[in-house]
Amino acid sequence: MAARNRYDVDETLQSAFSFKHFRRAIRYARRHTKRMILALAASMIAALSSLVYPLILQQAFDVVIPARDYRQLAVLTVIATLTTLLSIAMTKARARIVCDVGQSIIYEMRSDLFAHLQALPFSYYDSRPHGKILTRVIHYINNVADMLSNGIINFLMDIFNLVFIAIFMFFVDVQLSLIILAGVPVFILLLMLIKPAQRRVWQKISNKSSNMNAYQQESLDGVKINQLFTREEQNAGIFDRLNQDYVHYWNKAQRINNCVWVTVDNLTTIVVGAMYLVGVLVMNPMASFGTIAAVSNYAWRFWQPLLNLSNLYNTFINGIAYLERIFETIDEPVEICDAPDAVPLPPIEGRVSFHDVTFAYEPGHNILEHVSFDVKPGESIALVGPTGAGKSTVVNLISRFYDIAGGSICIDGHDISKVTLHSLRSQMGIMLQDSFIFSGTVMDNIRYAKLDAADDEVRRACETVRADEFIQEMEQGYATEVNERGSRLSQGQRQLLTFARTLLADPKILILDEATSSIDAKTERLVQNALNELLKGRTSFIIAHRLSTIKNCDRIMYISNKGITECGSHEELMAKKGDYYRLYTAQRTSAAGE
């Protein structure tokens, strides 16, 4: 497993070469077996067509031209032209097929990975730089898809080319061909010396690219904070360092690649030169001009597949490491999922029951212990207490964002662990403190909760929460583009939009977690009457920093010491003069002092 790290910590990509992940990935390529066979067939036809040309050259130089047989020369010219055109046509067909297959593999693998990422728990994203997750979804999959489509076909084709070039070359002349093959051991020794370093440097490039992407993502998300604390210069320095690391290893990789290419090119020149010397000065009788030309042509062709195979080796090594990272993400357990025997939750009335519930984010550190309570349909419940006591935990458990360690939670008598997540959450309206706005129009953002909602429904929801007034003042009203994360809106406006989005779903259970924390006092007064009407007929759980907003709730639960220490109406708890009384009094005193 890769270490959970920061943007400046390299991911471990030094795993031993293993075909385990490669065999697993092959199933994506198998879906396109027919097209890959067509591509391979086209490649073979193109290769065989091109291998005919040196034979035509030999025949022309040794027989046709000395005999001044112009008619035969014309025939050979036509054959050479046709074989060349056939090779070009098959190469083009192969390229189109492989491109299509590669993009199909990218689509399928990326869709599987994205779907899994959508189901992973909140804790997964809290512990990883988002930029590195994006690198896996985009960069790693692009490289792997090319390996699974183009790489496999190229590997088979290069093997095919090597065999058939050798056959054609030996068919022309055995002695000269053996001289060409004498350079192969030198080439293999070169690979053994260079390839380990080449592999390491390309893995470094992947790491540095991942680090740079992670930092860019973090910087873009926190651009306002960066500017607020005038961090532009320091951040530019950090990015420059990450960028320099990437450039350093990229240049190093190019130097190693050039070393391989130049060495192979020189080695080819040496063996071809030796072949010329032997063919002209040593062989008796001397090899014909046509024979030397043909073997020379095959010699230059012979070394290219060897160079390709050496590059493919590096591609496959890195591809396996990428596959490990991709499948590591896909194998990340979906901790919150439907039970094998889960059934849809029928339409609910809104009764919520906790029975001896115990919960911990980390084993051995319980947040809640043996908590029990019953909430009637339509009842409004306020959750108050010190920070970290478990208020948000309670509402998260109702929505089953986490599974409990003991006890049970039931809605209308149905254990929520035994119903499908979609049927459970689709009947709830949840508005969290973090108001997320998607790129698009105001109308699109509110309709996110109910895609088939009519425009009038959207407007009524906005009117209920008093969002319609500021929306109408925007340049295009509900058709106004609000940009990613709602950058054009104030925090209060963003919360009103997300509130309207929640109301549009018309939930039976409504959860408001600090939903009005960023709304100013004037706006809050406007919203409060709408909330009172909205909460009628719905079971609601409200967490609010300002206790004045929850005075009218049916019951107030004070959460502390891993459980509910007080429960009652505002008047009952004030008369009790316990924890709630002290908290409410302290807040009123603080407000009066301001």
Salt bridges, closest charged atoms under 4 A:
ASP8 OD2 - ARG6 NH2 2.51
ASP10 OD2 - LYS204 NZ 3.47
ASP10 OD2 - LYS208 NZ 3.17
GLU11 OE2 - ARG136 NH2 2.42
ASP100 OD2 - ARG35 NH1 1.97
GLU108 OE1 - ARG31 NH1 3.36
GLU108 OE2 - HIS32 NE2 3.15
GLU324 OE2 - ARG325 NH2 3.03
GLU328 OE1 - ARG136 NH1 2.86
ASP331 OD1 - ARG24 NH2 2.59
GLU332 OE2 - ARG4 NH2 3.75
GLU332 OE1 - ARG128 NH2 3.62
ASP356 OD1 - HIS370 ND1 2.85
GLU369 OE2 - LYS562 NZ 3.71
GLU379 OE2 - ARG555 NE 2.76
ASP403 OD1 - ARG400 NE 2.76
ASP455 OD1 - ARG447 NH2 2.28
GLU457 OE1 - LYS450 NZ 2.91
GLU475 OE2 - ARG488 NH2 2.67
ASP506 OD1 - ARG538 NH2 2.17
GLU524 OE1 - ARG546 NH2 2.55
GLU533 OE2 - LYS536 NZ 3.43
ASP579 OD1 - ARG582 NH2 2.62
